[in-house]
């Protein structure tokens, strides 16, 4: 089975149909490039892929570091994901002293 998406766009008088092949590896490469250029959304998206293991080895600690960077760059979703992981204790060393 192929992992493709159907993209439908319309302009004023017609529909355009495109078949788009999913490429997680390329997406992660571009997210990394964006994050390196201080794009918070890219950092958050890359963090989510680390958290889920989408095209990368699952690594919650790496995901949290990327969420933190994304949050510092004003990406609300990254802040939310990091907050969720704090609430659940996912991949974080929590000092209870």
N, C-alpha and C positions, 0 to 999 in steps of 0.2 A: 504494500500500500504506500502511496505517495503522501507526503505531508505538504499539502498545498492549500492555499486560501484563494477564494474567489473574491476579487475586488470589483465592485460596481461603482462607477462614477457617472454622474449625469451632468450635462450642461443644458443649455437652453432648449435644445430640440432633439437630443438623442442620448442614449445610454452607451457607456463604454464598459466592456467586460475585460478583465485581466486575470490571468492565473498567475499567482505569486507563490514561489517555492520558499518554504521556511528555511532559514539558514541561521541557526542559533550561534554557531561558531563565529560567523561574520558579525552578528549582532553584538556578541560579547566583545569582540575586537574593537568595534566602534564605540561601545559603551566605555571601554577602558580608555580609549583615546579621548573621548569627551570628558571623562572624569579627570584624566591627567591635565586637561585644559580648564579644570575647575567648573565643570557643568554639573550642578547638583543633581539634576534629574538623571543624568547618565550614571552618576555614582550610585544613586538609589536603585536604578534598574539593574546595574551590575550586581549590587548587593543582593537583590531579590533572586537573581539567577544563581548566585553562590548559595543562598539559603535553600533554594529548591533543588539545586544540582542540575540546572538546565544548561547542558553543554559544558559544565565545569564540575570538578569534584566538589561535593557538598561540603561547605565550610562555614559554619555559623559565626565563628569568630571573625573571619574575613568579611562576611556579610555585615556584621555589626560595625566593623571599622569603616566600611563603605557607607553604611547608613549614617554613621557619625559625620563623615566628611560631607555627605549630601545634605544632612541637616544643618551643618555649619555654613553651607552654601545656600541656605534658605529653601531647600526642597521639603515641603510639608509631608509628602508621602514617606520620605526617608526618615523624618523625625517620628512619624507615626509608627513605622516598622521597628525603629530602634526602641521606642517607648513600649511597644508590645513585647519585644524581647526582654526588656527590663522587667516588665510585669510578670512574665512567665519564667524568667531566669534562664532564657535560652542563650547559651554560649557566652555568658557573662560571669565573671568572678565577682560575687557580691560579698562585700565585707559586712558581716553581721555584728561586729564588735562595737 
